[in-house]
C-alpha cells in the first residue's frame, strides 16, 4: 500500500508541475504579445501544442499569426487542416486569408465549409463578403439579408445597408431597412448617424431635425440639439425650434429670438424681462427695445417711437453692443429724429466691426440725410463690396437714392 501512495503522489506532483509550467509559458506568450513580439508568442504556443497535443494552442498561434501578418501563417494553416478541420475559427481564418490573397474562388470553398459547421449570422456575413469580392452581388446581398434575419443587430443592419447603398446603388432600399429598424426598435446612435450622413448627402435636410433630437436623447450630447435648432431655423420653423428649447430647458437666452422670428413679439419681450430679472444685462433691455420697434411695423407713430427711443437710450450705449448701437443709431437717422447723434452711435458700432456692410450702410444713410451725398456714396460703395449685402433690397434702395443725390448735387 505504501508504494502505491508514493506512486500516486509522484504522478500528481508531475501533473501539477506540468500544469504550472504550461501556465508560465502562456504568461510568457501573452507578455511577448503585449510587447509587440508576436513571433515569439507564436513559437511558445507552437511548442505547447507539440508538447501537449492540445489543438487549442495551435489555434491560438494561428490567430496571432493571422492578426499580425506573420509568415508562419501558411505553415500553421497546413497543421490546422489535420487538427482543426471541425473548428469554426480555423475555417474563418482560412477564408479571410484567401480573401487577403485575392483568391475569392478558394475563399468560397472554405466559407461554404464554415457554413456547413454553423449557419450563424457571422458566417453568412463572411460568405456575403466573399461573394461580393467574387462580384456575385445578387448572391452576396442574399447572404447579408440572411445574416440580418438571424441576428437583427446594428452591425448586421449597417453591413446590409452599406452593401445595398455602395455596392448595389440601391440607396432607397438601404434607407428603408434603416428606417424600418428605427421605427420598430428605436434608433441607435450608429443607425441614426448613418441616416444623418445619407440625408446630408442627398440634401434631405428636412429629415434631419428629428434624427438630431433622437441622437440627443440617446447621448445627452447638446451638440445634436444645436444642429437640430440650426436645421429648424434654416426651414424657418421657429415655433418648433422654440418648442425644443423649452422642452429641454436649453439655451433659454435664444428663446426671444425664436419667438420674435415667429412674429410673437409680446412673448419675446416677456421672456426677455424674465431673463433680465436673473442677470440685469443691459443688452437684454436693448433687445426688448428692438422687438418693441419691430412689433410696431408700419403702424409706428411718434408716441410709440418716443417710448422705444427711451428704452434704447437707457440700454444701447450702456450695453456697448455694436448691434444695438447701430440699430439705435439707424433708427434716429431713418426717422430724422437726431441724425448727428445717430451717426455718432453708428461710428461707435464701427469701432468694433470696422468692415460691417450693415453698419457702413447706416453711416452712409446718415450722411445722405445730412445731404453729404458724395461722402455717403463713397461709404455706400464700400458696403456694396460685400456680395451678400449687395443683394439686400434695402441696400439697393439706399444706393440708388444716394447716387441720385450725388447726380443732383453736381
C-alpha positions in Angstrom: 0.0 0.0 0.0 2.8 2.4 0.9 4.4 2.2 -2.6 1.1 2.9 -4.2 0.7 6.1 -2.2 4.2 7.1 -3.3 3.3 6.4 -6.9 0.1 8.5 -6.7 1.9 11.4 -5.1 4.6 11.2 -7.7 2.1 11.2 -10.6 0.1 14.0 -9.1 3.2 16.1 -8.5 4.2 15.6 -12.1 0.9 16.8 -13.4 0.9 19.8 -11.1 4.4 20.7 -12.2 3.5 20.2 -15.9 0.3 22.4 -15.4 2.4 25.1 -13.6 5.0 25.1 -16.4 2.2 25.4 -19.1 0.7 28.4 -17.2 4.1 30.0 -17.0 4.7 29.6 -20.8 1.2 31.0 -21.5 2.0 34.1 -19.4 5.3 34.5 -21.3 3.5 34.2 -24.6 1.0 36.9 -23.6 3.8 39.1 -22.4 5.6 38.8 -25.7 2.3 39.7 -27.5 1.8 42.8 -25.3 5.4 43.8 -26.0 4.8 43.7 -29.8 6.7 40.5 -30.4 4.1 38.2 -31.9 6.6 35.9 -33.5 8.0 34.9 -30.1 4.5 34.4 -28.7 3.6 32.1 -31.7 6.7 30.0 -31.0 5.7 29.4 -27.4 2.2 28.3 -28.4 3.6 26.0 -31.1 5.9 24.5 -28.5 2.9 24.0 -26.1 0.9 22.4 -28.9 3.8 19.9 -29.8 4.3 19.0 -26.2 0.7 18.6 -25.2 -1.1 17.8 -28.5 -3.8 20.3 -27.4 -5.2 21.9 -30.6 -6.2 25.0 -28.6 -2.6 26.1 -28.6 -2.3 25.6 -32.4 -5.5 27.7 -32.8 -4.0 30.5 -30.6 -0.9 30.5 -32.7 -3.0 30.7 -35.8 -5.0 33.7 -34.5 -1.9 35.6 -33.6 -0.2 34.8 -36.9 -3.2 36.0 -38.9 -3.8 39.1 -36.9 -0.2 40.2 -37.2 0.5 39.1 -40.8 3.2 36.7 -39.8 5.0 34.5 -42.4 4.2 31.5 -40.2 0.6 31.6 -41.2 0.7 29.2 -44.2 2.6 26.6 -42.2 0.2 26.8 -39.3 -2.8 26.5 -41.6 -1.4 23.3 -43.0 -1.1 21.9 -39.5 -4.7 23.1 -38.9 -6.0 21.1 -41.9 -5.4 17.9 -39.9 -6.1 19.1 -36.3 -8.8 21.9 -36.7 -11.0 20.6 -39.5 -14.1 20.9 -37.4 -13.2 24.3 -35.9 -15.1 27.4 -37.0 -12.3 29.9 -36.2 -9.9 27.8 -38.3 -12.1 28.0 -41.4 -12.8 31.7 -40.8 -9.1 32.5 -40.7 -8.5 30.3 -43.8 -11.3 32.2 -45.6 -10.0 35.6 -44.6 -6.5 34.6 -45.7 -7.8 33.7 -49.2 -9.6 37.0 -49.4 -6.4 38.8 -48.4 -4.6 36.9 -51.2 -7.3 38.0 -53.7 -8.4 34.4 -54.2 -12.2 34.5 -53.9 -12.7 31.1 -55.5 -10.8 29.3 -52.7 -12.4 31.6 -50.2 -15.9 30.5 -51.4 -14.9 26.8 -50.8 -13.7 27.5 -47.3 -16.6 29.8 -46.5 -19.0 27.0 -47.6 -17.3 24.6 -45.3 -17.7 27.2 -42.5 -21.4 27.3 -43.1 -21.6 23.5 -43.0 -20.3 23.7 -39.5 -22.5 26.6 -38.3 -25.2 28.6 -40.1 -24.6 31.6 -37.9 -25.2 35.2 -38.7 -21.4 35.9 -38.6 -20.7 33.1 -41.0 -23.4 34.3 -43.5 -21.9 37.8 -43.3 -18.5 36.5 -44.1 -19.9 34.4 -47.0 -21.6 37.6 -48.3 -18.2 39.4 -48.2 -16.6 36.5 -50.2 -19.4 36.6 -52.8 -19.0 40.4 -53.1 -15.3 40.0 -53.7 -16.2 37.4 -56.4 -18.5 40.0 -57.9 -21.6 37.8 -57.3 -23.6 40.7 -55.9 -27.1 39.3 -56.0 -26.0 36.2 -54.2 -24.0 38.3 -51.8 -26.9 40.5 -50.8 -28.9 37.4 -50.1 -26.2 36.4 -47.5 -26.3 39.8 -45.9 -30.0 39.6 -45.6 -29.8 36.1 -44.1 -27.3 37.4 -41.5 -29.7 40.2 -40.6 -32.7 37.8 -40.4 -30.8 35.5 -38.0 -29.5 38.4 -35.8 -31.0 41.8 -36.1 -28.0 43.6 -34.7 -26.9 47.1 -35.6 -23.7 45.7 -37.1 -25.6 43.4 -39.4 -28.1 46.1 -40.3 -25.4 48.6 -41.2 -23.4 46.0 -43.2 -26.5 45.2 -45.2 -27.4 48.9 -45.7 -23.9 49.8 -46.7 -23.7 46.9 -49.2 -27.1 47.9 -50.8 -26.1 51.5 -51.0 -22.5 51.3 -52.1 -22.3 48.0 -54.0 -25.7 47.8 -55.5 -26.5 51.5 -55.7 -29.9 50.9 -54.1 -29.8 53.7 -51.6 -33.6 53.9 -51.2 -33.8 50.3 -50.2 -30.9 50.7 -47.8 -32.7 53.7 -46.2 -35.9 51.6 -46.0 -34.1 48.9 -43.9 -32.6 51.6 -41.6 -35.9 53.4 -41.2 -37.8 50.2 -40.6 -35.4 49.2 -37.8 -35.7 52.8 -36.4 -39.5 52.6 -36.3 -39.6 49.2 -34.7 -36.6 49.2 -32.4 -35.8 52.8 -32.0 -32.7 54.5 -33.3 -29.2 53.5 -32.0 -26.5 56.1 -32.3 -24.8 54.2 -35.2 -28.0 53.9 -37.2 -29.1 57.5 -36.6 -25.7 58.8 -37.7 -25.8 56.6 -40.8 -29.2 58.1 -41.7 -27.9 61.6 -41.0 -25.0 61.0 -43.4 -27.3 59.8 -46.1 -29.8 62.6 -45.7 -27.0 65.2 -45.7 -25.5 63.6 -48.9 -28.9 63.6 -50.6 -29.8 67.1 -49.2 -32.9 65.8 -47.5 -32.4 68.4 -44.7 -36.0 68.3 -43.6 -35.5 64.8 -42.3 -32.5 65.7 -40.1 -34.2 67.6 -37.2 -36.0 64.5 -35.6 -32.8 62.4 -36.0 -30.8 65.0 -34.2 -33.3 65.0 -31.3 -33.2 61.2 -31.1 -29.4 61.4 -31.0 -29.6 63.9 -28.2 -32.0 61.6 -26.3 -29.6 58.7 -26.7 -26.3 60.5 -25.9 -27.3 63.7 -24.0 -24.8 65.5 -26.3 -26.1 69.0 -26.7 -24.3 69.5 -30.0 -27.1 67.4 -31.5 -29.7 69.9 -30.1 -27.6 72.8 -31.7 -27.8 71.0 -35.0 -31.5 70.4 -34.7 -32.1 74.1 -33.9 -30.0 75.1 -36.9 -32.0 72.9 -39.2 -35.3 74.2 -37.9 -34.2 77.8 -38.2 -33.0 77.1 -41.8 -36.5 76.0 -42.7 -38.0 78.9 -40.7 -39.7 76.6 -38.3 -39.2 79.0 -35.4 -42.1 77.7 -33.4 -40.7 74.1 -33.5 -37.2 75.5 -32.6 -38.7 77.3 -29.6 -40.5 74.2 -28.5 -37.2 72.2 -28.5 -35.5 74.9 -26.4 -38.5 74.9 -24.0 -38.7 71.1 -23.8 -35.1 70.6 -22.8 -34.7 73.9 -20.9 -31.8 74.6 -23.3 -30.3 78.0 -24.2 -33.2 80.0 -22.9 -31.5 83.2 -24.0 -32.2 82.1 -27.6 -36.0 81.8 -27.0 -36.8 85.5 -27.5 -35.2 85.4 -31.0 -37.3 82.3 -31.9 -40.5 84.0 -30.6 -39.7 87.2 -32.5 -38.9 85.4 -35.7 -42.2 83.7 -35.4 -43.9 87.1 -35.0 -44.7 86.6 -31.3 -43.1 89.8 -30.1 -45.1 90.1 -26.8 -43.9 86.6 -25.9 -40.3 87.5 -26.8 -40.4 90.7 -24.7 -41.9 88.9 -21.8 -39.1 86.3 -21.9 -36.5 89.0 -22.1 -37.9 90.6 -19.0 -37.8 87.2 -17.2 -34.2 86.8 -18.3 -33.3 90.4 -17.2 -34.5 89.7 -13.7 -31.9 87.0 -13.4 -28.8 88.9 -14.6 -29.8 92.6 -15.4 -27.8 92.6 -18.6 -28.5 96.0 -20.4 -28.2 94.3 -23.8 -31.4 92.4 -22.9 -33.2 95.7 -22.5 -31.8 96.9 -25.8 -33.1 93.7 -27.5 -36.5 94.3 -26.0 -36.5 97.8 -27.5 -35.7 96.2 -30.9 -38.7 93.9 -30.6 -41.0 96.7 -29.4 -40.0 98.6 -32.5 -40.3 95.6 -34.8 -43.8 94.9 -33.4 -45.0 98.3 -34.4 -44.1 97.7 -38.0 -45.7 100.3 -40.3 -48.1 101.4 -37.6 -45.3 103.3 -35.8 -46.2 106.8 -34.6 -44.2 109.5 -32.7 -45.6 108.5 -29.3 -44.7 104.8 -29.7 -41.3 105.8 -31.2 -40.5 108.0 -28.2 -41.1 105.1 -25.9 -38.8 102.9 -28.0 -36.1 105.6 -28.1 -36.4 106.0 -24.3 -35.8 102.2 -23.9 -32.8 102.4 -26.3 -31.4 105.5 -24.5 -31.4 103.6 -21.3 -29.8 100.5 -22.7 -28.0 100.7 -26.0 -24.9 102.8 -25.0 -24.8 101.1 -21.6 -24.6 97.7 -23.2 -21.8 98.7 -25.6 -23.0 96.1 -28.0 -22.3 97.1 -31.7 -25.5 95.5 -32.9 -27.7 97.7 -30.6 -25.6 100.9 -31.1 -26.1 100.6 -34.9 -29.8 99.7 -34.6 -30.5 102.7 -32.3 -28.3 105.0 -34.5 -30.1 103.9 -37.7 -33.5 104.4 -36.1 -32.5 108.0 -35.1 -31.2 108.6 -38.7 -34.0 107.0 -40.7 -36.8 108.7 -38.7 -35.0 112.1 -38.9 -35.1 112.4 -35.1 -31.4 113.2 -34.4 -29.2 112.3 -37.5 -26.0 113.6 -36.0 -26.4 111.6 -32.8 -27.4 108.6 -34.9 -24.1 108.9 -36.9 -22.1 109.1 -33.6 -23.7 105.8 -32.4 -23.1 104.1 -35.7 -19.4 105.2 -35.6 -19.2 103.6 -32.1 -20.5 100.4 -33.6 -18.0 100.6 -36.5 -15.1 100.8 -33.9 -16.0 97.3 -33.0 -16.8 95.9 -36.5 -15.0 98.2 -38.9 -16.0 96.3 -42.1 -19.6 95.5 -41.3 -21.5 96.4 -44.5 -24.7 96.9 -42.5 -23.0 99.5 -40.2 -21.4 101.2 -43.2 -24.9 101.4 -44.8 -26.3 103.1 -41.7 -23.4 105.6 -41.8 -23.9 106.3 -45.5 -27.6 106.8 -44.9 -26.8 109.3 -42.1 -24.6 111.4 -44.4 -27.2 111.1 -47.1 -29.7 112.6 -44.6 -27.3 115.4 -44.0 -27.0 116.0 -47.8 -23.4 115.0 -47.7 -24.0 112.7 -50.7 -20.5 112.4 -52.1 -19.3 111.2 -48.7 -22.3 108.9 -48.4 -21.7 107.4 -51.8 -18.1 106.6 -51.0 -19.1 104.8 -47.9 -22.0 103.1 -49.6 -19.8 101.7 -52.3 -17.5 100.2 -49.7 -20.5 98.5 -48.1 -21.7 97.1 -51.5 -18.4 95.2 -52.0 -20.0 92.6 -49.8 -21.7 90.3 -52.3 -24.4 89.0 -49.9 -25.2 92.5 -48.6 -25.4 93.9 -52.2 -28.4 91.6 -52.8 -30.3 93.2 -50.0 -33.4 95.2 -51.4 -32.9 97.9 -48.8 -29.2 98.2 -49.7 -30.2 98.7 -53.4 -32.7 101.3 -52.4 -30.2 103.2 -50.4 -27.6 103.0 -53.1 -30.0 104.3 -55.7 -31.1 107.2 -53.6 -27.6 108.2 -52.7 -26.5 108.1 -56.4 -29.4 110.2 -57.4 -28.5 112.7 -54.7 -24.9 112.8 -56.0 -26.1 113.5 -59.5 -28.4 116.3 -58.3 -25.6 118.0 -56.4 -23.2 118.1 -59.4 
